Amino acid sequence: MNIKTLISNSIRVIIYLTIPILVFIIFYIFQDLSETGKSLSKSILNRTIKETELQIKMFINPIENSLKIIKEQGELGFFNNFENERLNQFFIPILKNTNHLSSVILANSLGEEYLLIQEDSTWLNRMTFFKNSNRKVVRSRWKYSDNNKKQLLNEWLLEREQDNNPIVTDWYTEAINHNKYEWTNPYFFDTTNQVGVTASIKWESKFRDTIIKHVIALDILLQDLSNFTTHLTVSKNGMAFIFSQNGNILGFPKKQLYQNNDTLKKYTLRHYSKLMDEDINKPITKWIEKKRTNNPFTIKLHQQDWWAQIHKYEVTENKSLFIAVIVPENDFLEKTNQTKQLIIWSFLFIAFLVVIIISGYNEKRKIINLLEKQKDEITQYNRELNQQNEEITSQRDEIEQQKNIIEDIHQEVSQSIDYATRLQQSILPEETILKKYFSQHFVLFNPKDKVSGDFYWWTHLEETTIVTASDCTGHGIPGSLMSMLGVSFLREIVQKQGVTDTSIILQKLRQEIIKALRQTGESGTQKDGMDMALISINDKTKKLQYSGANNPLYIITERTISNLENLTGLVDNSSYLLYELRPDKMPIGIYNKMDPFKTHEIQLQKGDQLYMFSDGFADQFGGPKGKKFKYKPFKKLILENAHLSMNQQQDILYQTFINWKASEEQIDDVVILGIKI
């Protein structure tokens, strides 16, 4: 036997042995695919539970954020006076901006109560108070127009409600007995006859040596939660539903029966055992038999094997919801069966190739070395391809998982920011006051993000109009929180305490900011604050007061003002003069210099123009060299357009900013106020 024959026979033996080895490998792969089916079922169940948990968080978090903001206002004393008109102005924007909110209830330990609910295009109040030691319950109906003008439609006293006592309600006692947010069990609201829950939280205040306990409660409709589960795609035939601790169904599975809102209203809050729906009854019953296990388990439904898992979601320490997910095995077995068929066809194809190789081997002995070499190359190439495919598949799965997590986080953050934007916009003042007391004005407000650290504010007190433009530390969410804090303190100082002297306003505001942020000035502690230009103008005498914390005031006029620096040389042949009132070089907040703020007084005349602004415009990078805009070109831009109307000036300022910024990123919030006397 020559060497070539020996090699040929050895190859035949190897080829014959390859076939049973391939059969063993395929059997092993089939076994592994069965385990993969189980893992896939657990993955679908866990993914759906996480998706449902995220929806519940998105449902709950805006409510708790609203309660937090309302409590902070309450601790500042905003709700000590039960005046329905003032309270309506605060709570109506909250109800308008939160779709699943039904009503707002405010009560205290004195037995007083304020209720607000929307009915069609009107707003209904119920006020409970004491008069001559007798409890009075008065209802009133209001209509508010788009420009916030109110109209009292009717008001009446209900004798049958005289025994109304809010402090004995579940939502009041739940909040009083706990220090955090509390949620009631689901129930039918008396006001709307719809299913919902009530979230509440307490705070305390002191009045004439008496501690008064306050509770704010928000009624939340559960219809949005039901709509989510009835449209949730788990798998091809999988479903999910939500039920309460006592077995009442809150969110129904994706079935034709529950696609109608009237049907949802009919069946919501029914006990699972009374629904006669085995897709709900069997999973819960089996789960109870298994001692409320957190692990997946199998059930028999519609003559098929199904996987099920029930997960506990804690709303508070003593309030929980349960998320149930059920998936038929066929949904994920389809994928494994397709893989099995692919392996079988691959095996048949390989076997066919082996037969061809064996039958033609003797006839092609002359080229056996070449074939062996090609075979080795193909085997190595296939091995490398398989390895690359495995790496690509692993990377793809990891990227997809990271993409889903990022999308979920992005969606939740975006919704929170949208809600914060609506809250910030609701505290900014309407332009009615400026239109009434000044001939012209403009407000250029261009935040870097959806919410802003810059803000503007004005009010009118007796014969004085107070106006400010402010730049808080930072931008985005941190800056917006500072801006809301600034507006709240300005309302307290000016509107409640009646202070109109600009330097005193800044000093009081600085005290409140330091107190609220607990600033000590020690090394390493935070020194957040705000820069501000604040003016007050007497409506009759047109006398101006200005005080500034790092932010100046520009005055453009056609007359000469003594004792002020004239910056007119910025523009040739201009008939207008530009004066800058310089601020105190210290912010509203803790600082190494804490001197009293100065008050500048100037007699204005008709036609004078005033400008207040933050540093966002002048500090913006852009232009052909990517440099800052700076203040000198900013002054020149205002001065050379002073002959135009305020609206035209606003358009020119905005377009100049956009053209200068071009493709550069906006680095800070921008606010500019212009007023013409």
Helices and strands as residue ranges (DSSP letters): H 3-75, H 84-97, E 101-108, E 113-119, E 122-131, E 134-144, E 150-157, G 159-161, G 166-168, H 170-176, E 182-183, E 187-188, E 195-207, E 210-221, H 223-230, E 239-244, E 249-251, G 256-258, H 261-267, G 272-274, H 278-289, E 297-301, E 304-314, E 320-328, H 329-361, G 365-367, H 368-427, H 432-437, E 440-446, E 454-461, E 464-472, H 476-490, I 491-496, H 502-517, E 530-538, E 543-549, E 553-557, G 568-570, E 577-581, E 600-603, E 609-613, E 621-622, E 627-628, H 631-640, H 646-661, E 670-676
